[in-house]
Amino acid sequence: MRVRPGEVMIRLVIFFGYLIVTLIGLIPKMLQFKKIDPALPVADRDARVHPLVKKWNRGVAKMAGAKVNVTGEHHVPAGAVMFVSNHEGDFDVPAFIGYIDKPFGFVAKTEMKKIPLLSTWMEHIHCLFLNRNDRRDAVKMLRTGAAILEKGHSLFIFPEGTRNKGGELKPFKTGAFRMAKDAGVPIVPVAIKGTADVFENNSGKKLTPARVNVAILPPLLPHEHTGADLKQTAADVQKRIEAQLVKMQ
């Protein structure tokens, strides 16, 4: 059945209305979290902040029509890790945060800092903001990321640097692998399939229900990558993710 343009617009309005109303409703919790003692152990702090963040992102994914299935969580080591994944679309992040158990922050473009409330929540979970047009800022971000990992917080990054909309993967940049190498933490490859079908691949930019599959692959432990060339590590992880995506067709 053909969907009328008016119906598409109504669904988008309802979705963005949901985002705004729920974020406003979380302001009291946001103010509480600002008072958390910085000296609190990482695990204790994450146990307070991330369940609410996870619940909100799961609601966002469901509201958009994404049905998310995650496999391979047994591959995730204890302690801080660097997750790396292909980047299909805008709903990758809600799928990951909402449905992967381990708490983590992620790397986002610096424009995200301008979004009220959302940017505050991102800071609460130790997200990093990258200005891709400023090399010095990028270098500073890599150092900050390594420090966050060393403190015990996990991070998630898309080495492609931009969305591929479900198409061929773009070459992986080495920044994520540099942070993991400097911090001496495991690298966990992740393959995601289906989020571009929720939004990016739809004519007229409409939201469409879609099945999203997330596969967490075996990690590269520190002794397997810290002595290796960064470009080679990036290429190796990309091949692993590409092979998994073929299986997920």
C-alpha positions in Angstrom: 0.0 0.0 0.0 1.3 3.4 -1.0 2.1 5.8 1.9 0.9 9.3 1.4 3.4 12.2 1.9 1.3 13.6 4.7 1.5 10.3 6.6 5.3 10.3 6.2 5.5 13.8 7.6 3.2 13.0 10.5 5.4 10.0 11.5 8.5 12.2 11.4 6.8 14.9 13.5 5.7 12.3 16.1 9.2 10.8 16.2 11.0 14.1 16.7 8.3 15.1 19.2 9.1 12.0 21.1 12.8 12.8 21.2 12.2 16.3 22.5 9.6 15.4 25.1 11.6 12.5 26.5 14.8 14.5 26.7 13.1 17.3 28.6 11.6 14.7 30.9 15.2 13.5 31.7 16.4 16.9 32.9 15.9 16.2 36.7 18.1 13.0 36.3 20.6 15.0 34.3 21.0 17.5 37.2 21.4 14.6 39.6 24.2 13.0 37.6 26.1 16.3 37.5 26.5 16.0 41.2 28.1 12.5 41.1 31.5 12.5 42.7 34.2 12.4 40.0 36.3 10.1 42.3 33.6 7.4 42.2 34.9 4.1 40.6 34.1 3.8 36.9 31.9 0.7 37.4 29.8 2.5 40.1 29.4 5.6 38.0 28.4 3.7 34.9 25.9 1.7 36.9 24.1 4.9 37.8 24.2 6.7 34.4 24.1 4.1 31.6 20.9 2.2 32.4 18.9 5.4 31.8 20.9 6.3 28.7 20.4 2.7 27.4 16.7 2.8 28.1 16.3 6.1 26.2 18.2 4.9 23.2 16.3 1.7 23.1 13.1 3.7 23.0 14.5 5.9 20.2 15.3 2.8 18.1 11.9 1.2 18.7 10.1 4.5 17.9 11.9 4.6 14.6 10.8 1.1 13.8 14.1 -0.7 14.3 13.9 -4.3 15.5 17.4 -4.9 16.9 19.1 -8.3 17.3 22.6 -8.6 18.9 24.8 -11.6 18.7 28.3 -12.3 20.0 28.2 -10.4 23.3 30.3 -13.2 24.9 33.2 -11.9 22.8 33.4 -8.6 24.8 36.2 -8.7 27.3 36.0 -7.3 30.8 37.3 -3.8 31.4 37.7 -1.0 28.9 37.5 -1.8 25.2 37.5 0.1 21.9 34.5 -0.9 19.8 34.9 -0.3 16.1 32.1 -0.7 13.5 31.0 0.0 10.0 28.7 3.0 9.9 25.4 2.5 8.0 23.2 5.3 9.2 22.0 7.6 11.9 20.4 4.8 13.9 23.6 2.9 14.4 24.3 4.7 17.7 20.8 4.1 19.3 21.0 0.5 18.3 24.5 0.1 19.9 23.8 2.0 23.1 20.3 0.6 23.5 21.2 -3.1 23.0 24.9 -3.7 23.8 25.3 -4.4 27.5 28.7 -2.8 28.1 28.6 0.9 28.8 30.5 3.1 26.4 30.8 6.6 25.0 31.3 7.3 21.3 33.1 9.7 19.0 30.8 12.2 17.3 31.3 15.2 15.0 31.7 18.5 16.9 28.4 19.8 15.5 26.6 17.5 18.0 27.8 19.9 20.8 25.3 22.4 19.6 22.3 20.2 20.4 20.8 21.1 23.8 20.3 18.3 26.3 21.5 15.6 24.0 25.1 17.0 24.1 24.9 17.0 27.9 24.0 13.4 28.0 26.8 12.6 25.6 29.3 14.3 28.0 27.9 12.2 30.9 28.9 9.0 29.1 32.3 10.4 28.1 31.7 10.9 24.4 34.3 12.7 22.3 33.6 15.5 19.8 35.8 15.6 16.7 36.3 18.6 14.5 37.4 16.9 11.2 38.6 20.3 9.8 41.1 20.9 12.6 44.1 18.6 12.7 45.3 19.9 16.1 41.8 19.3 17.5 41.9 15.7 16.1 45.2 15.0 17.7 44.0 16.4 21.1 40.9 14.2 20.8 43.0 11.1 20.3 45.0 11.8 23.4 41.8 12.5 25.4 40.3 9.2 24.1 43.3 7.2 25.2 43.1 8.8 28.6 39.4 7.9 28.9 40.2 4.3 28.0 43.0 4.1 30.5 40.6 5.3 33.2 38.4 2.3 32.4 35.7 3.8 30.2 35.0 2.0 26.9 34.6 3.9 23.6 32.8 3.2 20.3 34.0 4.7 17.0 33.2 4.5 13.3 36.6 4.3 11.5 35.0 5.1 8.2 34.3 8.6 9.4 31.0 8.9 7.7 27.9 6.8 6.8 28.1 4.3 4.0 24.3 3.9 3.8 24.6 0.1 3.6 27.0 0.2 0.6 30.7 -0.6 0.2 32.8 0.2 3.3 35.1 3.2 3.1 38.7 2.8 4.1 39.1 2.7 7.9 41.0 5.6 9.4 43.6 4.8 12.1 42.5 7.1 14.9 40.5 4.4 16.8 43.4 2.0 16.6 45.8 4.6 17.8 43.7 5.3 20.9 43.4 1.5 21.6 47.2 1.0 21.1 48.2 3.9 23.4 45.8 2.8 26.1 46.6 -0.9 25.7 43.0 -2.1 25.5 41.3 -4.7 23.4 39.8 -3.8 20.0 36.3 -5.3 19.5 35.1 -5.3 15.8 31.3 -4.9 15.3 29.3 -5.4 12.2 25.8 -3.8 11.8 23.3 -4.3 9.0 19.9 -2.7 8.5 19.9 0.8 10.0 20.2 2.5 6.6 16.9 0.8 5.8 15.2 2.6 8.7 15.9 6.1 7.3 18.8 6.8 4.8 17.7 4.5 2.0 14.1 5.6 1.9 12.9 8.0 -0.7 11.5 11.1 0.8 13.5 10.6 4.0 10.8 8.6 5.7 11.1 6.3 8.7 10.4 2.7 7.8 10.4 -0.4 10.1 13.4 -2.6 9.5 15.3 -5.4 11.1 18.8 -4.4 12.4 21.4 -7.1 13.1 24.4 -6.4 15.2 27.2 -9.0 15.3 30.0 -8.6 17.9 33.2 -10.3 16.7 36.1 -11.8 18.6 38.5 -9.1 19.9 42.0 -8.2 19.1 43.7 -8.4 22.5 46.4 -5.8 23.3 49.3 -8.3 22.7 47.9 -8.8 19.2 47.8 -5.2 18.1 49.9 -2.9 20.2 53.1 -3.9 18.4 51.5 -3.9 14.9 51.4 -1.2 12.3 48.2 1.0 12.7 47.3 0.9 9.0 47.6 -2.9 8.9 45.5 -3.3 12.1 42.8 -1.0 10.6 42.8 -3.0 7.3 42.7 -6.3 9.2 39.7 -5.2 11.3 37.9 -3.9 8.2 38.3 -7.2 6.5 36.8 -9.0 9.5 33.8 -6.7 9.5 33.4 -7.0 5.7 33.4 -10.8 5.9 30.7 -10.7 8.6 28.6 -8.3 6.6 28.7 -10.8 3.7 27.4 -13.5 6.0 24.6 -11.1 7.2 23.2 -10.5 3.6 
